Amino acid sequence: MAEPSQPSGNPRPGSAAARFGVVLVILALLVLALGERRPEPVLAFPGSLVDWQRYGFIATAANWRQKFEVSQLGAGWYVDANPPACATSPGGMDRALLIRVLDWTPDRLLWLESMVDAHPGALWLVGNEPDCIWQDNVLPEAYAAIYHQIYTAIKARDPSALVSPGGIVQPTPLRLQWLDRVLQAYASQNEGALMPVDVWNIHNAILREARGEWGADIPPGFDDIDTGVLREVADNDRLDIFTQQIWDFRAWMAGKGYAGYPLIVTEFGILMPVEFGFDQARVNTFMDGAFAFLRTATSSAPGTLGDPTDGNRLVQRWAWFSLDVPPWNKTTNEGFNGNLFDPYTTSITSYGLNFRKHTVALPALDYEDLRPGGFRFEPLGPVGQGELVNRQVEVEVRNLGSLDSGPFIVTLQFNGPVSGGAQQTIPSLPAGSNTWVPFELAQLSQGVYALTVSVDPDDRIPETTECDNLLTMTMVVPSDVTYLPLVARKR
């Protein structure tokens, strides 16, 4: 694809949509997914990506995994705006987890460390539009210090993790100036070091930049500027602007010492509602054009605008906005366009079906997904007072993935009046199957025991989700023939 010239801009004066615009900037783009060249991460990225892994979406509801049948999309990754303590990945999808930095304080590092422990090898997005006063709203100099703190904490906890600066609203000259100040501040605060980045990510909106008007407003720290790019509501699906902004950001990366680094677009779509002229056909036409560009745009120009480990593609992954944000409600002035699922009926929408049109012919990524399923116990006969008890405990282990597993270990720890542990090796577990693993617990004193089973504790099997490999249960060894209920919980 030919490389376009620098954009001439679109400096038309703004007008309508003020009412919707206020909400747009308040809610817009809810989410978005090395001091030296990037290391080789555990998560293969980007050189070994298959096409299925490039198409993604942004999920905003905390319960989206349970609420929507996202397998209908055929997506290969997602941006999680509200990651839970254990973010199970449906279908083995890769994920980017968002760290909000609005009002960030160092006491949140304990939360962050626990999240990193639960999601090894994840891609972490440090902030949601920190350049936007309606989102994380951080001065560039403050953001540089926050990023350093978070990056250092993540890498110390998990060297295999990938870390990306928070996606700016849109790569316009004004937003790139905000990033310039971030890099300058980082170097000043860290003895001239280049800010370490594993993956760059941006949001690629098409919004107005004017103080107090609809759109993205003016970045924090630019009090002497009142306007940037001036766009109209009708420009929201301008593919020429969309594509030029990608080229502009790639050129900026090359000029700042990040030539050839991975670039992902973690948020883009049509925010304007049907009532403003953006009906289903128009939104889907934009989706088609944007996907075509993102899938095919390459550059091997001097300075390496594309990623040489990924066929010189400009963009490695992209995420549609959104999976589940409700459509605009003219009464409440809330909501956006383009939702892939209906948040009320939970059904896939015409936008979701159009998304699926682009992925249906792609070969799926094979994956393994091990987890414990439950416990069962050999019945006990009469137990006398003070008598020691032998008991067989069986643990169900499941492979919910599409690949047969290799060998892995299952361990069982018990803690109570006496404590101990045991392990079993499973030579293989076929895809979509389960097995029951027996453990013999001998010479147990009567009382309450906490049981913990861990599947693949030494991480022999590569899984997108590791944090669901533990299961705990309370077991009571009774006196006489008194039995108490067993209570299981996942963690």
ZANU-855136 format. One record per residue (C-alpha): residue number from 0; residue in three letters; x, y, z. Coordinates in steps of 0.2 Angstrom, whole numbers. Layout:
N
[NUM, ALA, [X, Y, Z]] ...
***
This chain:
491
[0, MET, [0, 0, 0]] [1, ALA, [7, 17, -5]] [2, GLU, [12, 28, 9]] [3, PRO, [2, 44, 9]] [4, SER, [8, 62, 11]] [5, GLN, [6, 72, 26]] [6, PRO, [-13, 76, 30]] [7, SER, [-19, 93, 25]] [8, GLY, [-31, 93, 40]] [9, ASN, [-49, 97, 40]] [10, PRO, [-51, 114, 49]] [11, ARG, [-69, 116, 47]] [12, PRO, [-78, 126, 61]] [13, GLY, [-88, 115, 73]] [14, SER, [-107, 116, 76]] [15, ALA, [-120, 104, 81]] [16, ALA, [-120, 89, 93]] [17, ALA, [-116, 99, 109]] [18, ARG, [-127, 89, 120]] [19, PHE, [-121, 72, 114]] [20, GLY, [-104, 79, 114]] [21, VAL, [-103, 82, 132]] [22, VAL, [-107, 64, 135]] [23, LEU, [-95, 59, 122]] [24, VAL, [-80, 67, 130]] [25, ILE, [-86, 61, 147]] [26, LEU, [-88, 43, 142]] [27, ALA, [-78, 43, 126]] [28, LEU, [-66, 29, 123]] [29, LEU, [-69, 20, 140]] [30, VAL, [-55, 9, 136]] [31, LEU, [-45, 6, 126]] [32, ALA, [-19, -21, 125]] [33, LEU, [64, -11, 136]] [34, GLY, [74, 3, 138]] [35, GLU, [82, -8, 124]] [36, ARG, [74, -18, 110]] [37, ARG, [60, -29, 117]] [38, PRO, [65, -46, 125]] [39, GLU, [57, -62, 119]] [40, PRO, [41, -64, 129]] [41, VAL, [32, -80, 134]] [42, LEU, [17, -74, 125]] [43, ALA, [22, -75, 107]] [44, PHE, [20, -58, 100]] [45, PRO, [20, -52, 86]] [46, GLY, [31, -62, 75]] [47, SER, [21, -78, 77]] [48, LEU, [3, -71, 77]] [49, VAL, [-10, -80, 66]] [50, ASP, [-23, -69, 58]] [51, TRP, [-36, -75, 70]] [52, GLN, [-26, -67, 84]] [53, ARG, [-26, -49, 76]] [54, TYR, [-45, -46, 78]] [55, GLY, [-51, -40, 95]] [56, PHE, [-64, -31, 105]] [57, ILE, [-65, -20, 120]] [58, ALA, [-75, -27, 135]] [59, THR, [-82, -15, 148]] [60, ALA, [-94, -25, 159]] [61, ALA, [-87, -34, 173]] [62, ASN, [-97, -50, 169]] [63, TRP, [-95, -50, 150]] [64, ARG, [-88, -67, 150]] [65, GLN, [-103, -75, 158]] [66, LYS, [-116, -63, 149]] [67, PHE, [-111, -64, 131]] [68, GLU, [-107, -79, 119]] [69, VAL, [-91, -71, 112]] [70, SER, [-86, -86, 103]] [71, GLN, [-98, -81, 89]] [72, LEU, [-86, -66, 85]] [73, GLY, [-71, -77, 81]] [74, ALA, [-60, -64, 89]] [75, GLY, [-42, -69, 95]] [76, TRP, [-39, -56, 109]] [77, TYR, [-48, -43, 119]] [78, VAL, [-45, -28, 130]] [79, ASP, [-52, -30, 147]] [80, ALA, [-57, -13, 155]] [81, ASN, [-62, -21, 171]] [82, PRO, [-51, -36, 174]] [83, PRO, [-56, -47, 189]] [84, ALA, [-44, -55, 201]] [85, CYS, [-44, -70, 189]] [86, ALA, [-47, -65, 171]] [87, THR, [-51, -82, 163]] [88, SER, [-49, -80, 144]] [89, PRO, [-64, -88, 134]] [90, GLY, [-58, -99, 120]] [91, GLY, [-39, -96, 124]] [92, MET, [-40, -78, 118]] [93, ASP, [-25, -67, 122]] [94, ARG, [-29, -52, 132]] [95, ALA, [-23, -35, 137]] [96, LEU, [-27, -29, 154]] [97, LEU, [-30, -11, 158]] [98, ILE, [-23, -2, 173]] [99, ARG, [-32, 15, 176]] [100, VAL, [-20, 29, 182]] [101, LEU, [-33, 42, 186]] [102, ASP, [-28, 48, 204]] [103, TRP, [-14, 34, 204]] [104, THR, [-6, 32, 221]] [105, PRO, [9, 20, 226]] [106, ASP, [-3, 11, 238]] [107, ARG, [-11, 3, 223]] [108, LEU, [5, -7, 220]] [109, LEU, [0, -21, 231]] [110, TRP, [-16, -23, 220]] [111, LEU, [-5, -23, 205]] [112, GLU, [7, -36, 211]] [113, SER, [-7, -48, 215]] [114, MET, [-15, -45, 198]] [115, VAL, [2, -48, 189]] [116, ASP, [5, -64, 199]] [117, ALA, [-13, -70, 193]] [118, HIS, [-10, -66, 175]] [119, PRO, [8, -71, 170]] [120, GLY, [13, -66, 152]] [121, ALA, [-1, -53, 151]] [122, LEU, [0, -37, 141]] [123, TRP, [-3, -22, 153]] [124, LEU, [-10, -6, 146]] [125, VAL, [-4, 8, 158]] [126, GLY, [-18, 20, 158]] [127, ASN, [-34, 24, 148]] [128, GLU, [-32, 40, 138]] [129, PRO, [-21, 49, 150]] [130, ASP, [-20, 63, 138]] [131, CYS, [-39, 66, 140]] [132, ILE, [-47, 77, 153]] [133, TRP, [-62, 66, 153]] [134, GLN, [-53, 50, 156]] [135, ASP, [-37, 47, 166]] [136, ASN, [-32, 65, 164]] [137, VAL, [-13, 65, 169]] [138, LEU, [0, 79, 166]] [139, PRO, [13, 72, 155]] [140, GLU, [27, 74, 168]] [141, ALA, [17, 65, 181]] [142, TYR, [13, 51, 169]] [143, ALA, [31, 48, 165]] [144, ALA, [34, 45, 184]] [145, ILE, [18, 34, 186]] [146, TYR, [23, 24, 171]] [147, HIS, [41, 21, 177]] [148, GLN, [34, 15, 194]] [149, ILE, [21, 3, 186]] [150, TYR, [33, -3, 173]] [151, THR, [46, -7, 186]] [152, ALA, [34, -16, 197]] [153, ILE, [27, -27, 183]] [154, LYS, [44, -32, 176]] [155, ALA, [51, -36, 194]] [156, ARG, [36, -47, 197]] [157, ASP, [34, -55, 179]] [158, PRO, [48, -53, 167]] [159, SER, [38, -61, 154]] [160, ALA, [24, -48, 155]] [161, LEU, [22, -35, 141]] [162, VAL, [20, -17, 146]] [163, SER, [12, -3, 135]] [164, PRO, [10, 16, 138]] [165, GLY, [-8, 21, 139]] [166, GLY, [-17, 24, 123]] [167, ILE, [-19, 42, 118]] [168, VAL, [-36, 47, 111]] [169, GLN, [-30, 50, 94]] [170, PRO, [-13, 52, 86]] [171, THR, [-15, 71, 81]] [172, PRO, [-1, 84, 82]] [173, LEU, [-8, 90, 99]] [174, ARG, [-8, 72, 107]] [175, LEU, [9, 68, 100]] [176, GLN, [16, 84, 109]] [177, TRP, [9, 77, 125]] [178, LEU, [18, 61, 122]] [179, ASP, [34, 71, 117]] [180, ARG, [33, 79, 135]] [181, VAL, [31, 61, 142]] [182, LEU, [47, 55, 134]] [183, GLN, [56, 71, 139]] [184, ALA, [51, 70, 157]] [185, TYR, [55, 51, 158]] [186, ALA, [73, 55, 151]] [187, SER, [75, 69, 164]] [188, GLN, [68, 58, 178]] [189, ASN, [79, 43, 174]] [190, GLU, [96, 49, 169]] [191, GLY, [92, 51, 151]] [192, ALA, [85, 34, 148]] [193, LEU, [73, 30, 134]] [194, MET, [56, 26, 141]] [195, PRO, [55, 7, 141]] [196, VAL, [41, 0, 130]] [197, ASP, [37, -17, 124]] [198, VAL, [22, -13, 113]] [199, TRP, [15, 4, 108]] [200, ASN, [-4, 6, 108]] [201, ILE, [-16, 20, 103]] [202, HIS, [-34, 24, 102]] [203, ASN, [-38, 30, 84]] [204, ALA, [-53, 41, 86]] [205, ILE, [-59, 55, 75]] [206, LEU, [-64, 69, 87]] [207, ARG, [-64, 87, 89]] [208, GLU, [-50, 96, 99]] [209, ALA, [-57, 112, 105]] [210, ARG, [-58, 118, 123]] [211, GLY, [-75, 116, 131]] [212, GLU, [-83, 108, 115]] [213, TRP, [-88, 91, 110]] [214, GLY, [-74, 78, 106]] [215, ALA, [-58, 75, 115]] [216, ASP, [-55, 93, 122]] [217, ILE, [-37, 99, 125]] [218, PRO, [-24, 88, 134]] [219, PRO, [-19, 92, 152]] [220, GLY, [-4, 103, 154]] [221, PHE, [-8, 113, 138]] [222, ASP, [-17, 128, 146]] [223, ASP, [-10, 140, 133]] [224, ILE, [-19, 130, 119]] [225, ASP, [-37, 131, 115]] [226, THR, [-39, 121, 98]] [227, GLY, [-31, 107, 90]] [228, VAL, [-38, 98, 75]] [229, LEU, [-56, 104, 71]] [230, ARG, [-68, 90, 66]] [231, GLU, [-86, 88, 63]] [232, VAL, [-98, 74, 69]] [233, ALA, [-99, 68, 51]] [234, ASP, [-81, 65, 51]] [235, ASN, [-82, 51, 63]] [236, ASP, [-81, 38, 49]] [237, ARG, [-68, 46, 38]] [238, LEU, [-56, 32, 33]] [239, ASP, [-44, 44, 26]] [240, ILE, [-41, 52, 43]] [241, PHE, [-41, 35, 51]] [242, THR, [-27, 28, 40]] [243, GLN, [-17, 44, 40]] [244, GLN, [-17, 44, 59]] [245, ILE, [-9, 27, 59]] [246, TRP, [5, 33, 47]] [247, ASP, [8, 48, 57]] [248, PHE, [10, 38, 73]] [249, ARG, [22, 26, 65]] [250, ALA, [32, 40, 59]] [251, TRP, [32, 48, 76]] [252, MET, [38, 31, 83]] [253, ALA, [52, 30, 71]] [254, GLY, [58, 48, 75]] [255, LYS, [58, 44, 94]] [256, GLY, [69, 28, 94]] [257, TYR, [55, 15, 92]] [258, ALA, [56, 11, 74]] [259, GLY, [50, -7, 71]] [260, TYR, [42, -9, 88]] [261, PRO, [25, -17, 88]] [262, LEU, [9, -6, 87]] [263, ILE, [-8, -11, 92]] [264, VAL, [-24, -1, 91]] [265, THR, [-33, -4, 107]] [266, GLU, [-49, 6, 103]] [267, PHE, [-58, 12, 87]] [268, GLY, [-75, 12, 80]] [269, ILE, [-90, 23, 77]] [270, LEU, [-96, 33, 93]] [271, MET, [-109, 44, 85]] [272, PRO, [-127, 36, 86]] [273, VAL, [-139, 32, 73]] [274, GLU, [-149, 48, 77]] [275, PHE, [-134, 57, 70]] [276, GLY, [-134, 48, 53]] [277, PHE, [-123, 33, 58]] [278, ASP, [-135, 19, 54]] [279, GLN, [-130, 0, 54]] [280, ALA, [-124, 0, 35]] [281, ARG, [-113, 15, 38]] [282, VAL, [-105, 8, 54]] [283, ASN, [-102, -8, 45]] [284, THR, [-94, 0, 30]] [285, PHE, [-82, 9, 41]] [286, MET, [-78, -7, 50]] [287, ASP, [-75, -16, 33]] [288, GLY, [-63, -2, 27]] [289, ALA, [-54, 0, 44]] [290, PHE, [-51, -19, 45]] [291, ALA, [-45, -20, 27]] [292, PHE, [-32, -6, 31]] [293, LEU, [-26, -14, 47]] [294, ARG, [-25, -31, 40]] [295, THR, [-15, -26, 24]] [296, ALA, [-5, -10, 27]] [297, THR, [14, -12, 27]] [298, SER, [29, -2, 26]] [299, SER, [48, -6, 23]] [300, ALA, [53, 12, 21]] [301, PRO, [69, 19, 27]] [302, GLY, [67, 20, 46]] [303, THR, [56, 4, 46]] [304, LEU, [39, 11, 49]] [305, GLY, [32, -6, 50]] [306, ASP, [37, -21, 62]] [307, PRO, [50, -31, 53]] [308, THR, [46, -46, 64]] [309, ASP, [28, -46, 57]] [310, GLY, [30, -44, 38]] [311, ASN, [33, -25, 40]] [312, ARG, [14, -23, 45]] [313, LEU, [10, -6, 52]] [314, VAL, [-2, -13, 65]] [315, GLN, [-1, -30, 74]] [316, ARG, [-18, -30, 83]] [317, TRP, [-33, -20, 84]] [318, ALA, [-49, -20, 95]] [319, TRP, [-66, -13, 90]] [320, PHE, [-75, -2, 102]] [321, SER, [-85, -10, 109]] [322, LEU, [-91, -27, 114]] [323, ASP, [-105, -21, 126]] [324, VAL, [-107, -2, 129]] [325, PRO, [-126, 2, 127]] [326, PRO, [-131, 12, 112]] [327, TRP, [-134, 30, 114]] [328, ASN, [-150, 35, 124]] [329, LYS, [-156, 52, 119]] [330, THR, [-165, 54, 136]] [331, THR, [-150, 51, 147]] [332, ASN, [-137, 56, 134]] [333, GLU, [-127, 41, 137]] [334, GLY, [-120, 27, 126]] [335, PHE, [-111, 24, 110]] [336, ASN, [-113, 16, 93]] [337, GLY, [-106, 0, 86]] [338, ASN, [-109, -13, 101]] [339, LEU, [-105, -30, 95]] [340, PHE, [-118, -38, 108]] [341, ASP, [-134, -31, 114]] [342, PRO, [-131, -27, 133]] [343, TYR, [-150, -30, 137]] [344, THR, [-154, -45, 126]] [345, THR, [-136, -52, 126]] [346, SER, [-139, -56, 108]] [347, ILE, [-126, -53, 94]] [348, THR, [-129, -37, 84]] [349, SER, [-128, -33, 66]] [350, TYR, [-111, -26, 70]] [351, GLY, [-106, -42, 78]] [352, LEU, [-111, -52, 63]] [353, ASN, [-101, -40, 52]] [354, PHE, [-86, -43, 63]] [355, ARG, [-88, -62, 62]] [356, LYS, [-89, -60, 43]] [357, HIS, [-70, -55, 44]] [358, THR, [-65, -70, 55]] [359, VAL, [-76, -84, 50]] [360, ALA, [-64, -91, 37]] [361, LEU, [-48, -89, 48]] [362, PRO, [-41, -105, 56]] [363, ALA, [-43, -104, 74]] [364, LEU, [-28, -104, 86]] [365, ASP, [-26, -121, 95]] [366, TYR, [-23, -119, 114]] [367, GLU, [-23, -129, 130]] [368, ASP, [-33, -124, 145]] [369, LEU, [-31, -135, 161]] [370, ARG, [-41, -132, 177]] [371, PRO, [-48, -142, 192]] [372, GLY, [-66, -146, 191]] [373, GLY, [-70, -153, 208]] [374, PHE, [-68, -165, 222]] [375, ARG, [-76, -182, 227]] [376, PHE, [-72, -193, 242]] [377, GLU, [-73, -211, 247]] [378, PRO, [-87, -213, 260]] [379, LEU, [-81, -216, 278]] [380, GLY, [-88, -229, 289]] [381, PRO, [-90, -227, 308]] [382, VAL, [-76, -217, 315]] [383, GLY, [-72, -219, 334]] [384, GLN, [-67, -205, 345]] [385, GLY, [-48, -201, 343]] [386, GLU, [-47, -214, 329]] [387, LEU, [-35, -210, 314]] [388, VAL, [-43, -210, 297]] [389, ASN, [-37, -215, 280]] [390, ARG, [-46, -206, 266]] [391, GLN, [-46, -207, 247]] [392, VAL, [-49, -190, 239]] [393, GLU, [-51, -188, 220]] [394, VAL, [-49, -172, 210]] [395, GLU, [-56, -169, 193]] [396, VAL, [-45, -161, 180]] [397, ARG, [-52, -154, 164]] [398, ASN, [-44, -149, 148]] [399, LEU, [-56, -136, 140]] [400, GLY, [-44, -132, 126]] [401, SER, [-43, -138, 108]] [402, LEU, [-26, -147, 110]] [403, ASP, [-21, -163, 119]] [404, SER, [-10, -158, 133]] [405, GLY, [7, -165, 136]] [406, PRO, [12, -171, 154]] [407, PHE, [9, -161, 169]] [408, ILE, [8, -162, 188]] [409, VAL, [-7, -161, 199]] [410, THR, [-3, -157, 218]] [411, LEU, [-14, -159, 233]] [412, GLN, [-10, -150, 249]] [413, PHE, [-20, -152, 265]] [414, ASN, [-19, -142, 281]] [415, GLY, [-27, -145, 298]] [416, PRO, [-24, -156, 313]] [417, VAL, [-10, -163, 303]] [418, SER, [-3, -156, 286]] [419, GLY, [5, -163, 271]] [420, GLY, [4, -165, 252]] [421, ALA, [5, -177, 237]] [422, GLN, [7, -176, 218]] [423, GLN, [2, -186, 203]] [424, THR, [9, -184, 185]] [425, ILE, [-4, -184, 171]] [426, PRO, [5, -191, 155]] [427, SER, [-8, -182, 144]] [428, LEU, [-26, -176, 144]] [429, PRO, [-35, -175, 127]] [430, ALA, [-44, -159, 122]] [431, GLY, [-61, -157, 129]] [432, SER, [-59, -171, 141]] [433, ASN, [-58, -174, 160]] [434, THR, [-50, -186, 172]] [435, TRP, [-51, -190, 190]] [436, VAL, [-34, -190, 199]] [437, PRO, [-34, -201, 216]] [438, PHE, [-24, -196, 231]] [439, GLU, [-23, -206, 247]] [440, LEU, [-23, -196, 263]] [441, ALA, [-17, -207, 277]] [442, GLN, [-17, -206, 296]] [443, LEU, [-28, -191, 297]] [444, SER, [-33, -184, 315]] [445, GLN, [-51, -179, 316]] [446, GLY, [-55, -161, 313]] [447, VAL, [-56, -148, 299]] [448, TYR, [-44, -148, 284]] [449, ALA, [-41, -136, 270]] [450, LEU, [-38, -144, 254]] [451, THR, [-29, -135, 239]] [452, VAL, [-27, -143, 222]] [453, SER, [-15, -136, 210]] [454, VAL, [-15, -141, 192]] [455, ASP, [2, -139, 182]] [456, PRO, [10, -129, 197]] [457, ASP, [27, -128, 188]] [458, ASP, [19, -121, 172]] [459, ARG, [24, -135, 160]] [460, ILE, [9, -132, 149]] [461, PRO, [7, -114, 141]] [462, GLU, [-10, -107, 145]] [463, THR, [-17, -90, 142]] [464, THR, [-25, -91, 159]] [465, GLU, [-15, -98, 174]] [466, CYS, [-25, -91, 188]] [467, ASP, [-39, -103, 187]] [468, ASN, [-28, -118, 191]] [469, LEU, [-31, -118, 209]] [470, LEU, [-46, -125, 219]] [471, THR, [-49, -126, 237]] [472, MET, [-61, -135, 248]] [473, THR, [-65, -138, 267]] [474, MET, [-65, -157, 272]] [475, VAL, [-71, -163, 289]] [476, VAL, [-64, -179, 297]] [477, PRO, [-79, -183, 309]] [478, SER, [-81, -191, 325]] [479, ASP, [-92, -207, 325]] [480, VAL, [-103, -205, 310]] [481, THR, [-106, -186, 311]] [482, TYR, [-104, -179, 294]] [483, LEU, [-103, -160, 289]] [484, PRO, [-106, -153, 272]] [485, LEU, [-91, -150, 260]] [486, VAL, [-89, -132, 253]] [487, ALA, [-79, -129, 238]] [488, ARG, [-73, -113, 231]] [489, LYS, [-62, -108, 216]] [490, ARG, [-49, -95, 218]] 
***
